[in-house]
Amino acid sequence: MKYKFIFALSLASISLCANAQVEKTSKHQNLQEVVVTGTGTQHHLKDAPVQTEVISRKMIESYGGKSLQEILGGLTASFAFNEGDMGSQTQLNGLGNNYILILVDGKRIHGDVGGENDLGLIDPHNIDRIEIVKGAQSALYGSDAIAGVINIITKKHDTEGFLLENTTRYGSYNDLRQHNGIGVRFGKLQSYTSFQLQHSDGWQNTTNEFAEAQMFTDSRNKTTNEFTNWQIGERLTYSIKEGFDIYASGTYYEKRISRPTNGRHASCDVYTYDLQYRNASAAVGGKMMLNKKDYISLDASWNKHAYYYLYTDTTLEDGYYRGQLTHYCPYFPGQENLQSDQQRYMATLQGVFYLPKANTLNVGAEYRYDYLKAPMRVNEGTANDWTAAVYAQDEWNPLKNLNITGGFRIIDNAAFGLHFTPKLSAMLSLGDFRLRGGWSKGFKSPTTKELSYHYTKQMGANTYYYMGNKNLEAQTSNYWSASAEYRTDDIAISVTGYINKLEDMITLVNVSVNEIPVGATTGYQGDGSGNIIPRMYKNAEDAKTYGVDVNASWKITKDLTVGGNYSYLDTKATVYNSAKSRFQNAIIDGMAHNKWNAFANYGHRFSPCYNLGINLSTRGSSKRYYENDGNGKGFQIWRLNTTHDLGKSKTTSYRLEFGVDNIFNYIDTTPRPYHLGTTTAGTTIYASFTVKFNKGKKITSKTISKQQNNDED
């Protein structure tokens, strides 16, 4: 009822405004977008030295995705997702979460559980654009950036006066997405407060489930469980003088996943707890312009991500002290039991300097400290790690149409010592054509979880026991890419080929029962009819991903644009099987040879008071391969989204949105837990309402300068 009340309240707010308007759009839609992720410096997209894929605000609004997963999965072909209780299980060109660096406005997000980032931390209604740079980017961004970097650029609320915005979206399975923002700016001080709420009842695609070495046909487990999360954030910015801004920001986030309490079947064990997550973050920093182009910036941040068992029934659990089993404890409904508390402290100093002879120098230093507390899952109860680094990058234009970019990072890690990660790329401009090529080295130290964490997971007839490994080596990679791009105001086509070769790649490998540490508990083992399969993090002897990405779009008329993406991928890996005492070929889980998407987007203003947008899109994947548990089925899914901008006013805008996802009702009915193709719920419908009240004027540097002069007077 509370979700329906919020929805009704949002709709009622329309009566508070007399007129509506459509947000003004530029008369010239072909202005070049500015990107920053590939080099850490600003470039027009067409002239970016490093191949960069951009999902613009217009694309995001036309597609109508309810989450970052839907946006990335529907608008690029290189990504794959398997949403689960622990996170989003993202893949980029064959490599998983641990190898993908996700940034928000150039700063790392923090929210890992079991190696999976919770993308629910990112409010899709606050995204201005998404920049994607594929391949090893460790020279610029450090550890984790081996598969690529996703940089979420948020909207800038630079209005003098007052801003109030609300978006409420409601769909099938009681899916509610709520966004609110309040912006205030007076002179040098600016504040933006945001709130988001997400809820879904979850759904069940099949009642068939393989468990306890037999098939049940009356399972009550859901394909996607019911969840509710909410987040509140604040950002304060103060302009000390023209070109010198400081900020302070913070967020708090909670998520609860409700799990069936009546079990898979009357003869099976039952869930006696839900999952509870709590995140918090705080950051301060500033940027000072030294002249019209050169600047230095300093940022410091703290992030906390913790998850708990929230008990729904009386439960007898293992008790631990400093990671050692000491006793058994009863937990009662409403009580919590900490499973993992991850904290990260970071400080980054950066400087960008435009030098003579067509050189741009980007230099910086970084320090990162990671702390993990997991009494039930880490042998000593806690673990920690630190990394320090310095980096430098130079962009050189020896000729007007030639750019050469080189850089390096020197990394010092607490456990793995010094590492040197260089990069080199070149771009040749030939009119509307761009030829790019590059090589870069990646680096990734094992996480505290890969070194020390252990847990159990029931899958079908088997109980998997996952173990950390303190004998791991740091991972390195070599990434080669070559691309050709043709881009005009109306047509954009790019083809990119790549090879990403990883050395000492860390992956979960089946090992002998003899490798389970003495005294370790394997937790739940079913009724004894299943097998215990130990899996340990190991350094694969080698691994390689290679493929081709094709992106294309064509603005046929002023109102109609079509486009699509295709990604071909193959992977190879060789790992040591300790049980058989030999090397063997392995599959990187989740790999699909072919993925694609396509769209047709139509937008037309029929009157000053009404603008219509129609987006028809499709996405698909061939079979997904897995080392264990079978393969995931291929799929093809279609989607229709419509937007309706209403009215005309100087201060208030309204938008209605209606859509249908999975038009042809594709559902993967493979028995649990082997539904590894897609977890889509079948045909779903949704509607949303947006109202924005913006009373003020756009802030410019001249406005700030004038205000500061008045203050000085």
C-alpha positions in Angstrom: 0.0 0.0 0.0 2.8 2.4 0.8 4.2 2.1 -2.8 0.8 2.8 -4.3 0.4 5.8 -2.0 3.8 7.2 -3.2 2.7 6.6 -6.8 -0.7 8.4 -6.2 1.0 11.3 -4.4 3.4 11.8 -7.3 0.5 11.9 -9.8 -1.3 14.3 -7.7 1.6 16.8 -7.8 0.5 17.6 -11.4 -2.2 19.8 -10.0 0.3 22.0 -8.3 1.6 23.4 -11.6 -0.4 25.5 -14.0 1.4 24.8 -17.2 4.0 22.4 -18.6 6.9 22.5 -21.0 9.2 20.2 -22.8 12.8 20.6 -21.9 14.5 22.8 -24.5 16.7 20.9 -26.9 19.4 22.3 -29.1 18.4 23.3 -32.6 21.5 21.5 -33.8 21.4 18.0 -32.6 24.8 17.1 -34.2 27.1 19.0 -31.9 30.0 16.8 -30.9 29.9 15.2 -27.5 32.8 15.7 -25.1 34.3 12.6 -23.5 36.9 12.3 -20.8 37.3 8.6 -19.8 39.8 7.3 -22.4 42.6 9.8 -21.5 41.4 11.6 -18.4 41.3 14.8 -20.5 38.5 16.4 -22.5 38.1 15.6 -26.2 35.3 15.7 -28.7 34.1 12.1 -29.3 35.2 12.2 -32.9 38.7 13.2 -31.9 39.1 11.0 -28.8 42.6 9.3 -29.0 41.2 6.2 -27.4 38.1 4.4 -28.8 35.2 5.4 -26.6 31.6 4.3 -26.8 29.0 6.7 -25.5 25.4 6.2 -24.4 23.9 9.7 -24.4 21.1 11.1 -22.3 18.9 11.1 -25.3 19.5 7.3 -25.9 18.9 6.6 -22.2 15.6 8.5 -22.1 14.4 7.0 -25.5 15.1 3.5 -24.3 13.4 3.8 -21.0 15.5 1.3 -19.0 14.6 1.0 -15.3 18.1 0.2 -14.2 21.8 0.5 -15.3 21.7 -3.2 -16.1 18.8 -2.7 -18.6 20.5 0.4 -20.1 23.9 -1.3 -20.7 22.4 -4.6 -21.8 19.9 -3.0 -24.2 22.1 -0.3 -25.8 25.5 -2.1 -26.1 26.3 -5.6 -27.3 29.5 -6.2 -25.3 27.7 -6.7 -21.9 26.0 -9.6 -20.4 24.2 -9.8 -17.0 22.9 -12.5 -14.7 21.1 -10.6 -11.9 21.2 -12.4 -8.6 20.8 -11.8 -4.9 24.5 -10.9 -4.5 24.7 -8.4 -7.4 24.5 -7.9 -11.1 27.1 -10.5 -12.3 28.3 -8.2 -15.1 30.5 -9.4 -18.0 32.3 -7.1 -20.5 33.8 -8.9 -23.6 34.0 -12.2 -21.6 35.5 -10.9 -18.4 33.5 -10.5 -15.2 32.9 -8.0 -12.4 36.4 -8.2 -10.9 37.9 -6.9 -14.2 35.5 -4.1 -14.8 36.1 -0.7 -13.2 32.9 1.3 -12.7 33.3 5.0 -12.1 30.8 7.7 -11.2 32.1 11.1 -12.4 35.5 9.6 -12.7 35.5 8.1 -9.1 35.4 4.4 -8.2 32.1 3.0 -6.8 32.3 0.6 -4.0 29.7 -2.2 -3.5 31.2 -5.6 -4.0 29.7 -8.7 -2.5 31.2 -12.0 -3.6 32.9 -10.3 -6.5 29.7 -8.7 -7.8 28.8 -5.0 -7.9 25.3 -3.9 -6.9 24.4 -1.6 -9.7 21.3 -0.5 -7.8 23.6 2.0 -6.1 23.4 4.1 -9.3 20.2 6.0 -10.0 19.4 5.8 -13.7 17.3 9.0 -13.5 20.4 10.9 -12.5 22.6 9.8 -15.5 23.6 12.3 -18.1 25.7 9.9 -20.2 27.7 6.7 -20.0 31.2 6.5 -21.4 32.7 3.0 -22.1 36.4 2.4 -22.8 37.2 -1.3 -23.4 40.4 -3.1 -22.6 43.2 -2.7 -20.1 43.2 0.9 -18.7 45.4 0.2 -15.6 48.0 2.8 -16.6 45.4 5.5 -16.0 43.0 3.9 -13.6 45.0 1.2 -11.7 43.8 -2.2 -10.5 40.5 -3.7 -11.8 40.6 -1.9 -15.2 41.5 -5.0 -17.3 38.3 -5.6 -19.2 37.4 -1.9 -19.4 36.0 1.1 -17.7 32.4 2.3 -17.4 32.2 5.9 -16.4 28.8 7.2 -15.3 28.6 10.9 -15.9 25.8 12.4 -13.7 23.6 15.3 -14.5 24.9 18.7 -13.5 22.3 20.8 -11.7 23.9 24.2 -12.3 20.9 26.5 -11.9 20.8 29.7 -9.8 17.7 29.4 -7.6 15.6 26.3 -6.9 15.1 22.9 -8.6 12.6 20.2 -7.7 12.2 17.0 -9.7 10.2 13.8 -9.3 10.0 10.6 -11.4 7.7 7.7 -10.5 7.7 4.5 -12.5 5.4 1.6 -11.9 5.2 -1.8 -13.7 4.5 -5.5 -13.6 5.3 -7.4 -10.4 4.8 -4.3 -8.4 8.0 -2.9 -9.8 8.4 0.6 -8.4 11.2 3.1 -9.3 11.1 6.4 -7.5 13.5 9.4 -7.9 13.4 12.8 -6.2 15.9 15.6 -6.4 16.1 19.0 -4.7 18.6 21.5 -5.9 19.4 24.9 -4.4 22.0 27.4 -5.4 22.7 30.8 -4.0 25.8 32.6 -5.1 28.9 30.5 -4.4 27.1 27.7 -2.6 25.2 24.9 -4.3 23.4 21.9 -2.8 21.7 18.9 -4.5 19.9 16.3 -2.4 18.7 13.1 -4.1 16.5 10.1 -3.1 15.8 6.9 -4.9 13.6 3.9 -4.1 13.4 0.6 -6.0 11.1 -2.3 -5.3 10.0 -5.5 -7.0 7.9 -8.4 -5.8 10.1 -10.7 -7.9 8.9 -13.5 -10.2 9.1 -17.2 -10.9 9.7 -18.5 -14.4 9.4 -22.2 -13.5 8.3 -24.5 -10.6 10.9 -27.1 -11.6 14.0 -27.3 -9.5 16.8 -29.8 -9.2 17.8 -30.2 -5.6 18.9 -32.9 -3.2 19.8 -35.1 -6.1 16.2 -35.1 -7.5 13.8 -33.0 -9.5 11.0 -31.2 -7.8 8.0 -29.9 -9.8 6.4 -27.7 -7.1 9.3 -25.4 -6.1 8.3 -22.1 -4.6 11.7 -20.5 -5.1 11.6 -17.4 -7.3 13.8 -16.7 -10.4 14.3 -13.2 -9.0 13.5 -12.6 -5.3 11.5 -9.8 -3.9 13.7 -6.8 -3.0 13.5 -3.2 -1.7 16.3 -0.7 -1.7 16.6 3.0 -1.1 19.3 5.6 -1.1 19.7 9.2 -0.1 22.6 11.4 -1.1 23.8 14.9 -0.7 26.4 17.0 -2.5 27.6 20.5 -1.5 29.7 22.6 -3.7 31.3 25.9 -2.9 33.1 28.2 -5.3 36.0 29.9 -3.4 36.8 32.0 -6.5 36.5 31.7 -10.2 38.1 28.4 -11.2 38.5 27.1 -7.7 35.7 24.8 -6.4 35.5 22.5 -3.4 32.9 19.9 -2.6 31.6 17.5 0.1 29.3 14.6 -0.6 27.8 11.5 1.1 25.3 8.7 0.6 23.5 6.1 2.6 22.0 3.0 1.0 19.9 0.0 2.2 18.7 -3.1 0.4 16.7 -6.0 1.7 16.2 -9.2 -0.3 13.2 -11.3 0.9 13.7 -15.1 0.4 11.0 -17.8 0.5 10.6 -19.2 4.0 8.8 -22.3 3.0 11.7 -23.8 1.1 11.9 -25.6 -2.2 9.8 -28.4 -1.0 8.4 -29.8 2.2 11.3 -32.3 2.5 14.0 -29.7 2.0 15.7 -27.3 4.3 14.1 -23.9 4.4 15.4 -20.3 4.3 15.3 -18.8 7.8 16.8 -15.4 6.9 16.6 -12.6 4.4 19.6 -10.7 3.1 20.2 -7.1 4.3 22.8 -4.7 2.8 24.0 -1.3 4.1 26.3 1.0 2.2 27.6 4.4 3.2 30.1 6.8 1.6 31.6 10.2 2.2 34.0 12.3 0.0 35.6 15.7 0.0 37.7 17.3 -2.7 38.4 20.2 -4.9 39.6 21.4 -8.3 41.6 24.5 -8.9 42.2 26.0 -12.4 45.8 27.3 -12.8 44.8 29.1 -16.0 42.2 28.6 -18.7 43.2 25.0 -19.2 45.6 23.7 -16.6 44.3 22.4 -13.3 45.0 20.3 -10.2 42.4 18.3 -8.2 42.5 16.4 -4.9 39.9 13.9 -3.8 39.6 11.8 -0.6 36.8 9.2 0.0 35.6 6.5 2.4 33.2 3.8 1.4 31.5 1.0 3.4 29.6 -2.0 2.1 28.2 -4.5 4.6 25.7 -7.4 4.3 24.0 -9.4 7.0 21.7 -12.3 7.5 18.4 -10.9 8.8 16.6 -13.8 10.5 13.0 -14.5 9.9 12.8 -17.7 12.0 14.7 -19.1 15.0 18.0 -20.4 13.7 21.0 -22.2 15.3 24.2 -20.8 13.7 27.9 -21.4 14.0 29.6 -18.9 16.4 33.1 -17.6 15.5 35.8 -15.7 17.3 38.6 -14.3 15.1 37.5 -16.6 12.3 37.5 -19.8 14.4 34.4 -21.9 15.2 33.9 -21.7 19.0 30.2 -22.5 19.7 26.7 -22.5 18.3 24.4 -19.5 18.7 20.6 -19.2 18.5 19.3 -16.2 16.4 15.7 -15.1 16.7 13.4 -13.3 14.2 14.6 -9.7 13.6 18.2 -10.3 14.7 21.1 -9.8 12.3 24.4 -11.7 11.7 27.2 -9.9 9.9 28.6 -11.8 6.9 30.9 -9.2 5.4 31.9 -5.6 6.1 34.1 -4.1 3.4 35.6 -0.6 3.8 37.8 1.4 1.4 39.8 4.6 2.0 41.1 6.4 -1.1 43.0 9.6 -1.8 43.8 10.9 -5.4 45.9 13.8 -6.6 45.7 14.7 -10.3 47.2 17.5 -12.5 46.6 18.2 -16.2 48.9 20.6 -18.0 48.8 21.8 -21.6 52.5 22.1 -22.6 54.2 23.7 -25.6 54.8 21.7 -28.8 51.3 20.2 -28.7 51.7 18.1 -25.6 49.1 17.5 -22.9 50.5 16.0 -19.6 48.3 14.1 -17.2 50.0 13.1 -13.9 48.8 11.9 -10.5 49.2 9.9 -7.4 46.8 7.5 -5.6 46.6 5.7 -2.3 44.0 3.0 -1.5 43.4 1.0 1.7 41.0 -1.9 1.8 39.7 -3.5 5.0 37.5 -6.6 5.3 35.7 -7.9 8.4 34.0 -11.3 8.0 34.0 -13.3 11.3 32.3 -16.4 9.7 34.2 -16.3 6.4 37.8 -15.2 7.0 40.2 -17.4 9.0 41.5 -14.5 11.2 38.2 -12.7 11.2 39.6 -9.7 9.3 41.9 -8.9 6.4 43.4 -5.8 4.8 45.4 -4.6 1.8 46.9 -1.3 0.5 48.1 0.0 -2.8 50.0 3.1 -3.7 50.6 4.4 -7.2 51.9 7.2 -9.3 51.1 7.7 -13.0 51.9 9.9 -16.0 50.5 10.2 -19.5 51.4 12.5 -22.4 49.2 13.2 -25.4 51.4 14.4 -28.3 50.2 15.8 -31.7 53.3 15.9 -33.9 51.1 16.5 -36.9 47.6 18.1 -37.0 46.0 14.8 -37.9 48.2 12.4 -35.8 47.9 11.8 -32.0 50.3 9.6 -30.0 49.4 8.9 -26.4 51.7 7.1 -24.0 51.7 6.6 -20.3 52.6 4.4 -17.4 51.7 3.7 -13.8 54.0 2.4 -11.1 52.1 0.4 -8.5 53.3 -0.7 -5.1 51.0 -3.3 -3.4 51.3 -4.5 0.2 51.5 -8.2 -0.7 52.8 -8.1 -4.3 55.4 -5.3 -4.5 56.2 -3.0 -7.4 54.6 -3.3 -10.8 55.0 -1.2 -14.0 52.0 -0.9 -16.3 52.6 1.1 -19.6 50.3 2.0 -22.4 50.7 3.3 -26.0 48.1 4.4 -28.6 47.9 6.3 -31.8 45.1 7.9 -33.8 45.3 9.0 -37.5 42.6 11.4 -38.8 41.7 11.2 -42.4 38.7 13.6 -42.9 35.7 11.8 -41.4 37.7 8.6 -40.9 39.7 7.8 -37.8 42.1 4.9 -37.5 43.1 3.9 -34.0 45.4 1.3 -32.6 46.9 0.6 -29.2 48.6 -1.6 -26.7 48.2 -1.5 -22.9 49.2 -3.6 -20.0 46.8 -4.4 -17.2 47.4 -5.2 -13.5 45.1 -6.5 -10.8 46.1 -7.6 -7.3 44.0 -10.3 -5.7 41.2 -8.9 -3.6 41.0 -9.6 0.1 38.1 -12.0 -0.6 40.1 -14.0 -3.2 42.9 -14.4 -0.7 40.9 -15.2 2.5 37.2 -15.6 2.0 35.3 -18.9 2.1 31.6 -19.8 1.8 29.2 -22.6 0.6 26.5 -22.6 -2.1 24.0 -25.2 -2.9 23.5 -25.9 -6.6 21.2 -28.8 -7.7 22.6 -32.0 -6.3 25.9 -30.5 -5.3 27.2 -28.4 -2.4 30.0 -26.2 -3.6 32.6 -25.0 -1.1 34.4 -21.9 -2.3 37.8 -21.1 -0.8 40.2 -18.2 -0.8 43.9 -18.8 -1.6 46.7 -16.9 0.1 49.2 -18.2 -2.5 47.7 -16.3 -5.4 49.8 -14.2 -7.7 48.9 -10.7 -9.0 47.2 -10.8 -12.5 48.6 -9.0 -15.5 47.3 -8.6 -19.0 48.3 -7.4 -22.5 45.6 -5.8 -24.6 45.9 -5.0 -28.3 43.2 -3.3 -30.3 42.8 -1.7 -33.7 39.7 0.2 -34.9 38.4 2.1 -37.9 35.7 4.7 -37.5 33.6 6.8 -39.9 31.6 9.6 -38.3 29.6 12.5 -39.8 26.7 14.5 -38.4 24.3 11.7 -39.6 26.2 8.5 -39.8 28.6 6.8 -37.3 30.2 3.4 -38.0 33.1 1.8 -36.0 34.7 -1.6 -36.2 37.1 -2.7 -33.4 39.2 -5.9 -33.2 40.9 -6.8 -29.9 43.0 -9.4 -28.1 43.2 -9.4 -24.3 45.7 -11.9 -23.0 45.7 -12.5 -19.2 48.5 -14.0 -17.3 48.0 -15.7 -13.9 44.2 -15.0 -14.3 42.4 -15.7 -11.0 39.3 -18.0 -11.4 37.4 -20.6 -9.4 38.7 -24.1 -10.1 37.5 -27.5 -8.9 40.1 -28.9 -6.5 40.6 -32.0 -4.4 38.7 -32.5 -1.1 42.2 -32.8 0.4 42.7 -29.0 -0.3 40.0 -28.0 2.2 41.9 -26.5 5.1 41.9 -28.5 8.3 39.2 -27.3 10.7 37.3 -25.5 8.0 33.5 -25.8 8.1 31.7 -26.6 4.8 28.4 -25.4 6.2 25.2 -26.8 4.7 25.6 -30.2 3.0 22.0 -31.0 2.3 20.7 -34.4 3.3 23.9 -36.2 2.5 22.7 -37.4 -0.9 24.7 -34.7 -2.8 28.4 -34.2 -3.5 30.7 -31.7 -1.8 32.7 -30.0 -4.6 35.5 -27.8 -3.3 36.3 -24.8 -5.6 39.4 -22.6 -4.9 40.6 -19.4 -6.4 43.6 -20.3 -8.5 45.9 -18.5 -11.0 45.0 -19.9 -14.4 48.1 -20.6 -16.4 46.9 -18.3 -19.2 43.6 -16.9 -20.5 42.7 -15.0 -23.6 39.7 -13.2 -24.9 39.4 -11.9 -28.4 36.7 -10.6 -30.7 35.2 -7.9 -32.9 32.8 -5.1 -31.9 30.7 -3.3 -34.5 28.7 -0.2 -33.7 26.5 1.8 -36.2 23.9 4.5 -36.2 22.2 6.4 -39.0 20.1 9.6 -38.7 17.8 9.0 -41.7 15.7 12.1 -41.2 15.4 14.8 -38.6 12.9 12.6 -36.7 14.1 9.0 -37.3 17.4 7.3 -36.3 18.3 3.7 -36.6 21.3 1.8 -35.3 22.7 -1.3 -33.7 25.7 -3.1 -32.2 27.2 -6.6 -32.7 29.9 -8.3 -30.6 31.7 -11.5 -31.5 33.7 -13.1 -28.7 35.8 -16.2 -28.1 37.8 -17.1 -25.0 40.5 -19.7 -24.2 42.0 -20.6 -20.8 44.3 -23.3 -19.5 44.2 -24.2 -15.8 45.9 -26.7 -13.6 43.6 -29.5 -12.3 45.2 -30.6 -9.0 42.8 -33.6 -8.8 44.2 -35.0 -12.1 47.6 -33.5 -11.8 47.6 -32.0 -15.3 46.7 -28.9 -17.2 43.4 -28.7 -19.0 41.3 -26.4 -21.1 38.6 -24.4 -19.4 35.8 -22.1 -20.3 35.4 -18.6 -18.9 31.9 -18.9 -17.5 29.2 -16.9 -19.2 30.9 -16.5 -22.5 28.6 -16.2 -25.6 30.1 -16.1 -29.1 27.5 -13.7 -30.4 25.5 -10.8 -28.9 23.6 -8.0 -30.7 21.1 -5.2 -30.4 19.3 -2.9 -32.7 16.9 0.1 -32.4 14.7 2.5 -34.3 14.1 5.8 -32.6 11.4 8.3 -33.8 10.8 11.7 -32.2 8.5 14.5 -33.5 7.1 17.7 -32.0 3.5 17.9 -33.2 2.8 21.2 -31.4 4.5 23.6 -29.0 2.7 21.6 -26.2 3.3 18.0 -27.4 6.4 16.0 -28.4 6.2 12.2 -29.1 9.0 9.7 -28.9 8.9 6.1 -30.0 11.7 3.6 -29.5 11.6 0.0 -30.8 14.6 -2.1 -29.9 15.8 -5.7 -29.7 18.6 -7.5 -28.0 19.8 -11.0 -28.2 22.5 -13.5 -27.4 23.6 -16.9 -28.6 24.3 -19.8 -26.2 26.3 -18.9 -23.0 28.9 -21.5 -22.0 29.7 -22.6 -18.4 32.3 -24.9 -17.0 29.8 -26.4 -14.5 26.0 -26.5 -14.4 25.3 -26.7 -18.1 25.0 -23.9 -20.7 22.5 -20.9 -20.9 20.0 -20.8 -23.8 20.3 -18.1 -26.4 17.5 -15.5 -26.6 16.0 -12.6 -28.6 13.9 -10.0 -26.8 12.0 -7.0 -28.2 11.0 -3.8 -26.4 8.8 -0.8 -27.1 9.0 2.5 -25.2 7.1 5.7 -25.8 7.6 9.2 -24.3 5.1 12.1 -24.2 6.3 15.6 -23.3 3.4 17.8 -22.5 2.7 21.5 -22.2 4.8 24.7 -22.3 6.0 26.8 -19.4 9.2 28.6 -18.4 9.5 26.8 -15.0 7.8 23.4 -15.2 8.0 20.4 -17.5 6.1 17.1 -17.6 6.8 13.8 -19.2 4.6 10.6 -19.4 6.2 7.3 -20.4 4.6 4.0 -21.4 6.3 0.8 -22.5 6.3 -2.9 -23.0 9.3 -5.1 -22.5 9.8 -8.6 -23.9 6.9 -8.1 -26.3 6.9 -11.8 -27.5 7.0 -13.2 -24.0 10.2 -15.1 -24.1 10.9 -17.0 -20.8 13.8 -19.3 -19.9 12.0 -22.2 -18.2 15.1 -24.3 -17.6 14.8 -25.8 -14.1 16.5 -24.0 -11.3 19.4 -23.5 -10.8 20.4 -24.0 -14.4 18.5 -21.0 -16.0 21.7 -19.4 -17.1 20.6 -17.7 -20.4 18.4 -14.8 -19.1 16.2 -14.3 -16.1 13.7 -12.1 -17.9 10.2 -12.4 -16.5 8.4 -12.5 -19.8 6.2 -9.7 -21.1 6.0 -6.7 -18.6 4.4 -3.3 -18.9 5.3 -0.1 -17.2 4.4 3.6 -17.0 6.2 6.6 -15.5 5.5 10.2 -14.7 8.1 13.0 -14.5 7.6 16.5 -13.3 10.4 19.1 -13.0 10.1 22.5 -11.5 13.1 24.7 -12.2 12.9 28.3 -11.1 16.2 30.1 -11.8 18.7 30.9 -14.4 21.6 28.9 -15.8 24.9 29.5 -14.0 27.9 30.5 -16.2 31.5 31.4 -15.3 30.6 35.1 -16.0 27.8 34.9 -13.5 30.1 33.4 -10.8 32.8 36.0 -11.5 30.3 38.8 -11.2 29.0 37.5 -7.9 32.5 37.1 -6.6 33.4 40.7 -7.6 30.2 41.9 -5.8 31.2 40.0 -2.7 34.7 41.6 -2.8 33.2 45.1 -3.2 
